[in-house]
Amino acid sequence: MITENKNNLLEMLAAKDKDWKMMVRSIFNKKKSYQEDVVNEIVQLMYMRLYKYVDDPDKIMYNDEINTMFVYITLRNIYYNYYKELKTTDEVDYNEYTDENYNENYGIENSEDMIKLQDDIRSEIETWNNYDSKLFKIIYFDGVSMRQLERETGIKLSSIFNTIKKSRLKLKYKFQNKYNKIIN
């Protein structure tokens, strides 16, 4: 039974193979270079790791679908381990790939200012009424689509759409200037 569940997990993962490869490419794009064979290798390592270490496939499922955040974190960890191994075999400078150097060399995603902005946005969302706050969190933090939320809750799609649109505008008007200062 466990083997059958694991095989089902692999089938579900394989169905989204292009998505996983796109995720790995996005991790590489922060570094501005990648090789397609390395992307394929990292995705294959993810399949093997999940098959080997996930005893109960339900642990990585969310609403009967693969939890993409779990897979992303697995891919990211494999990516960093891949370059860590390269350092020991090919003398690659691993310091280039550490989080401390990432901000100054490759982007602002994990900079202190960006993290503070994300915290400010989360705090702002907590001040909203319960309906708006929960809807926004389900859509953006849990990754549930609006149509799926409509099916599961019975809330009209137009209501969900309008609430999310209004919520995004609130955030845009409140935090656009801070965001622009960080990226420039």
Rosetta blueprint (number, residue, H / E / L):
1 M L
2 I H
3 T H
4 E H
5 N H
6 K H
7 N H
8 N H
9 L H
10 L H
11 E H
12 M H
13 L H
14 A H
15 A H
16 K L
17 D H
18 K H
19 D H
20 W H
21 K H
22 M H
23 M H
24 V H
25 R H
26 S H
27 I H
28 F H
29 N H
30 K L
31 K L
32 K L
33 S L
34 Y L
35 Q L
36 E H
37 D H
38 V H
39 V H
40 N H
41 E H
42 I H
43 V H
44 Q H
45 L H
46 M H
47 Y H
48 M H
49 R H
50 L H
51 Y H
52 K H
53 Y H
54 V L
55 D L
56 D L
57 P H
58 D H
59 K H
60 I H
61 M E
62 Y E
63 N L
64 D L
65 E E
66 I E
67 N L
68 T H
69 M H
70 F H
71 V H
72 Y H
73 I H
74 T H
75 L H
76 R H
77 N H
78 I H
79 Y H
80 Y H
81 N H
82 Y H
83 Y H
84 K H
85 E H
86 L H
87 K H
88 T H
89 T H
90 D H
91 E L
92 V L
93 D L
94 Y H
95 N H
96 E H
97 Y H
98 T L
99 D H
100 E H
101 N H
102 Y H
103 N H
104 E H
105 N H
106 Y H
107 G L
108 I L
109 E L
110 N L
111 S L
112 E H
113 D H
114 M H
115 I H
116 K H
117 L H
118 Q H
119 D H
120 D H
121 I H
122 R H
123 S H
124 E H
125 I H
126 E H
127 T H
128 W L
129 N L
130 N H
131 Y H
132 D H
133 S H
134 K H
135 L H
136 F H
137 K H
138 I H
139 I H
140 Y H
141 F H
142 D L
143 G L
144 V L
145 S L
146 M H
147 R H
148 Q H
149 L H
150 E H
151 R H
152 E H
153 T H
154 G L
155 I L
156 K L
157 L H
158 S H
159 S H
160 I H
161 F H
162 N H
163 T H
164 I H
165 K H
166 K H
167 S H
168 R H
169 L H
170 K H
171 L H
172 K H
173 Y H
174 K H
175 F H
176 Q H
177 N H
178 K H
179 Y H
180 N H
181 K H
182 I H
183 I H
184 N L
